[in-house]
Amino acid sequence: MSEIDGTLYMRAPQADVPTTVALGISLLSAVPKGAPSQVKGAAKKLRTSVLALQSAWGQAAAVLPTVSRRAADAATDNAWGCLEGRLSAYSRLPAPNHPKARRAQEIHEALFGDGGLEFLTRAYKAQWAEGEKRLALIDDSGYAADIDELAGPEFLAEVRSTHKAYGKALSITQAETPSPDASLIEPLREASRRVVGLALQLIAWAADDDQSTEAVRRALKPIDDLRAASARRQSPPVEPAAEPPAPPAATPTTTIPDVPA
């Protein structure tokens, strides 16, 4: 039986987090029961690294996605537009019949008299600053109660809520949160290193014991199958062929098998 080419296993297949977790599970499931202590030791290190990667993956998945700047901008545009429309409509009512129309006109002029809603077309941070200035004016001038009475309490509340979310999205009122993916880089690298470590220990076993070669080939098959599947996706063959089996789907809660005793 031909020897196993160890150079093929000096580097782990390039894979994302779910695929690496699934590969680790497949390799651990394939460790022969009669493997020597060196192989089982490498398998235990792989299991530890896969558990750490899986845990980091779960924590990253639990992080709520941040609101995009575009979405936050659209929400605050809508809120200010609705408030302006309500005040504008009230201010046009005939004052003799609706005495509060004059107050509506006064507040509308104070908030939107210098260009209406033109400030909503400015750059994100400039727009936020304009909104902040108007909210400060509302609070300092005691307009809030009148606005709630004239427009309805929902309108100013929506402006405040979307303005707060806008400040967070622009990292003005809250520091920008690092991408969850960044927390996965090192655990992913460590798991990949442990994949290689197990593969090399398996090859060393086969080199020392000719009777183990077939068992080692089966134990390395998850790596071979993943590489073959990746190559097939990148360079599809002219003739249809059966897709090599890929590692089973993994999730942040998939059970990681123990190393056989």
N, C-alpha and C positions, 0 to 999 in steps of 0.2 A: 504494500500500500504506500502511495506517495506521501512524502512529508508535507506538513502544512506550512505554507509560506507565511512566516511570521511578519514579514514587512507589510502585509495587507492589514495588519491589526495594530500598527504603531500609532495610528490616529483614529479617533472615534469618528463615526459618520456625523456630518454636520446635520443638526436637527434642532427643532424648536423644543420648548419645554414639555408639551404633552407627549411628543414623540420620544424624547429622551426618557421620560418617566416610564412610558410603555416599553421602551427597549430594556430599561433596567429590570422591569418586572419579568420580561421574557427571558433575559439572561439568568436571573435568579431562579426562575422556574426550571431552567434547563441544566443547572449545576448537577453533575452526577453525584449520586449518593456516596460512591466510593472514591470521590476525589480526595487527594492528599490535603494536609492541613494548610499548605501554602495557597491552594486554590480556594479553600473555604474561608481563609483569612481575607483574601482579596474580595470574595463574594460578600463577606460581612461589611467590609469597608464600602463596597458599592451600595449595599442596602442602606447603610447609614446616610450616604450622600443622596440617594434617591428619596429617602424620607425627608431630608432637609430641603431638597428641591421641591418636593410635593407640598411641604408646609409653607415655604415661601410663596409658592404658586397660589395656594389657598388664601394667604393673607393679601396678596396682590389682587386677587379676584374679588376680595371683599371690599376693596376701596371703591367708593362710589365715583363714577366718572364725573369729571368736572364739566360744568356748562361751557360750551364753546363761546368764544367772544362774539361770533356772528349771531348766535342764538340769544345771548344776553343783550346784544345791541338791538335786535329786533323786538325783544320783549319790552325794553325800556322805551323804545320809540313808540310802541303801541300804547303804553301806559300814559306817557306824556300827551300823545295825540288825543286819547280819550278824554283826559282831564281838560285839555284846552278846548275841545269841542263842546263839552258840557258847560264850561264857563262862558264860552263865546255865545252859545245858544241862549243862555239865561240873560246875558247882558243885552241881547237884542229885543227882549220883551219890553212892551211899553211901560215906562217907569210909573206913569200915573196909576196904572192898574196893578203893578208889581213893584213895590218900593225896593225890594232887594235887588232889583236889576241894576241899580246904580252901584251897589256893593260888588256885584258880579263884574261889572265893567271896570271898577277900580282894581280889583284883584287881577283880572285878566290883563289889564294894561301893565300892571306891575310885573307880572310874570312873563308875558309874551309880547309886550309892546315894542320891544327892540328887535323885531324880525320874526315874530311869531314862532314857528317851529323850525326855523332855519338852523338853529343850533344843533338839531338832530342830524344834520348832514355833515358835521365836522368829524375830524378824526376821533377815534374811540375815546382816548383819554381827555381830549378837549371837550367832547360831548359830556363825558362824566363830570368834568369840572363845572360845566354850565349847569348841569342838573343839580350838582351839589350846591351851587350858588343860589339857585331858585328854592331849594328846600330850606336852606338857611334863612332866606328871606321870608318864607312862609312861617317858620318858627319864630323868627325875631319880630315879625310884624303882627303876630297873632292871627294869621289868616286861616289856620288849620280848621278851627271850629266853623268858620263861615264857609269854607270850601266844602266841608262835610255836609253842611245844611243845604248849600246851593247845588252841589253836584251829586251828593250821595257819598257816604263814608267809604264805599268801596274804591272810589277813584283815586283819592290821595293815598290810601293804603296800598293800592297796586303800584303807584309811582314809587313809594318808599321801598316796597319789597323788591321790585325789579332794579331799582337803583343800587340797593345793597348787593344784590347778586351780580350786577354789572361791575361794581368795584372789586369783588372777589375774582371775577373772570379776568379782569385786567391786571390782577395782582397789585392793586392800589391799596385796598384795605386789608388784604390778606396775602402773605407771602406765597409765591407759586409753589405748589406741591410737586415734588419730584415725580417723574413718571414711575408707575409701579413696575414697569419692565426693568428699570435700573436695579431694583432689588433682586432680580432673578439672574443677573449676569454671572455673579460669582458662584452661586449654587449650581448653575447650569454647567459652568466650566469644571467644577469639582466632580460633578456626576460624570461628565465626559471623561475626565482623567481616570476615574475609577472603572469605567467601562474598559478603557485601555489596560488598566492594571489587571483586571480579571482575565482579559483576553491573553495577555502575555503569560500569566501564570498557567493558564490552560495549555498554551503552546509549549511552555517549558515542561509541563507534565508529559505531554505527548512525545517530546524529544527524549525524555528519560525512560519512558515506558511505551514500547511499540504497541502493546495490547490496548492502550488507552486512546489510540489515535481516532478510532471511530466515535468513541464517546465524546472526545474533544470536538470533533467536527460537528456533532449534533449540538453541543453546548455553544458553539460559535455561530450556529445557523441564524439566530436572530439578527446578528450584525450583517451577515451575508445577505439575508432577505431584505433588510432595510436598504442596504446599498443598491441591490438589484432593482428594488422598487423605485428608488430615487433616480437611478440611471435611466430606467424605462420611461419615467415621466419627463425627463429632460430631453431624451432622444427617442421618440416613439418609433417603433419598428415599422417597416413597410407592411409586413405580414402580421395580422393580429396574433397575439400570443397570450398565454395565460399570465396574469399578473402574479408575481411572487407574493406570498402572504406577507402582509405588513404586521408589525406588532399590534396587539389588541388596543382598542381605544382606552385612553387613560383619562382620569379626572382628578381633581385635588383630593378626592375621597376614596380613590381606588386602593384596595388593600395591597400592600407590598408583602410578597411572600418571604417566609423565613429561609435561612440557609439550611440545607439538609444536614442532619447530624452525622 
